[in-house]
Amino acid sequence: MKNLIMVWLMMGITLTAFGQRDRNIDREKLDAAKVGFITNRLSLTPEQAEKFWPLFNEHEENRMSMMREMRSISRKSEAEISNQEASELIKSRFEIQMKLLNAEKAFLEKISETLSPVQALRLNEVNRDFTRHIYRMQRRDRDSSNQENQE
């Protein structure tokens, strides 16, 4: 379970970093690609997809909100702060991490009513595969752009 949480945390950080690097990304196209990718890779039936995506989207929105809180804490820690303030920030960070863990548990329980256990288990890996796929595409585009500029 700890590995699962770490995967979700890393995925959130990765997607956030990806989103911040290139503001020209068409968010709707990226979201549609993600829906297609995950739906295809998990072999969701139309009935499963209809129930799954609202739960997934709600969970992602909630998770991203908590990740923003974590980034806010990280930014505060970059400034000159007292030991007392640092202790409070550490406590806040752990509280958010516990919220993330509890949200992940609740999400998996909810989607387990819709998806098979195998699909639910594979969701994190498929989601990471999507992120990797996007990074590879971006790297290819950047590399081909650099080659064109060199010629």
Stockholm file with secondary structure:
# STOCKHOLM 1.0

chainA/1-151         MKNLIMVWLMMGITLTAFGQRDRNIDREKLDAAKVGFITNRLSLTPEQAEKFWPLFNEHEENRMSMMREMRSISRKSEAEISNQEASELIKSRFEIQMKLLNAEKAFLEKISETLSPVQALRLNEVNRDFTRHIYRMQRRDRDSSNQENQE
#=GR chainA/1-151 SS CHHHHHHHHHHHHHHHHHHHHCTTSCHHHHHHHHHHHHHHHHTCCHHHHHHHHHHHHHHHHHHHHHHHHHHHHHHHHHSCCCHHHHHHHHHHHHHHHHHHHHHHHHHHHHHTTTSCHHHHHHHHHHHHHHHHHHHHHHHHHHHHHHHHHHC
#=GC SS_cons         CHHHHHHHHHHHHHHHHHHHHCTTSCHHHHHHHHHHHHHHHHTCCHHHHHHHHHHHHHHHHHHHHHHHHHHHHHHHHHSCCCHHHHHHHHHHHHHHHHHHHHHHHHHHHHHTTTSCHHHHHHHHHHHHHHHHHHHHHHHHHHHHHHHHHHC
//
